Amino acid sequence: MSDNAVSSLSARLWRKGLLPHHDIGPRERAPKLALVADPREAELNGMFVLSRLATFLRGIETGERRGLRLRERVVIVPAVESPVGAGGGRGQRHYPQVSRAAAEAMVELTQAAYYRVSIRPASPEVEDMPQVCLYAPNDDERASACLFGLPAVIERPVEDTAPSDLMRAWRPCRGENFVIHAGQAGGLQTGHCETLFRALVAFLDRTGIVGGLRPSNEDEDLHYFGLEQICVVLAEQSGIFASNLSVGRWVRAGEALGHIYDGVSGNIQARVVTPVAGLLASVRRQPLLCAGGLVAQVLTSDSMTQRGLARRRLGERHERQARRGL
């Protein structure tokens, strides 16, 4: 799609109210970055962060934030508003149905961007630490994923059920695609939101989209994980699961992740422990649990340091290239 076509589409969508969005930066250029909060879930964390980021970038564009310069065009879709369809399904009780026209318009508007990011919850029952997920990535995506500076970058197979329809639509397009999980659907976790906001600002700086940000020089605790390093902890029996652990902390092998209680007697039925040491990336927050249900995901430390350093070097090289405009 040409730059003029993108601008025309953006204006039409805005006038019709079909796809409320922010189109910020030089209109003579194609978007460099597209950010979308997944509209098919109650993605309040993504909506909150992207609406704030849009205000931040508008301030740069209008000159209110002195010393900062918006060099590239950014498209942000923090939410999709459309009429609620008939039927009253579970998704409709919590969030509007996304019409086919709105979904197609979102793909058309964002596919011209070089970097495309979908912020979405992995599950309404599970809280995730802020993390970048890559699906069958190429080397450019592996390098760019490190530029967010989030604690974990995780590779997953493209056959995984987690990628959204939006990610599948983006895949054939030129450019790089990322999914970011942070928090839990249906709720607002402000700590995760702050982490995610800082990560997106760091990405804007390191890719050269915004100049003059002067990011922190503190080393980031960044680690890169392959599929074989994801340990999934499942429940052995039904009950009420309770855990007071925070995602993003390191756990030891054999450490308790929580307990399963009997819903009638209140007695402890089982103590759930992690079989491996690693980073607690996800933990169940929906208490009602059936046998075989997901309790947690732990990212193991096997070869983590070596892989993490290798990806950091890729990220640093990518950052230098972006600053030189290569």
ABEGO torsion letter per residue (X at the ends): XBAAAAAAAAAAAAAAGABBBBBBEBAABBBABBBBBBAABBBAAAAAAAAAAAAAAAAAAAGABBGBBBABBBBBBABBBBBBBBGGBAAAAABBBBBAAAAAAAAAAAAABABBBBBBBABAABBBBBBBBBBGBBAAAAAAAAAAGBABBBBBBAABAABBAAAAAAAABBEBBBBBBBEBBGBBBAAAAAAAAAAAAAAAAAAGABBGAGBBABBBBBBBBBAAABBBBBBABBEBBBBABBBGBBBBBGBBAEBBBBAAAGBBABBBBBABBEBBABBBABABBBBGBBABBBBBABGAAAAAAAAAAAAAAAAAAAAAGX
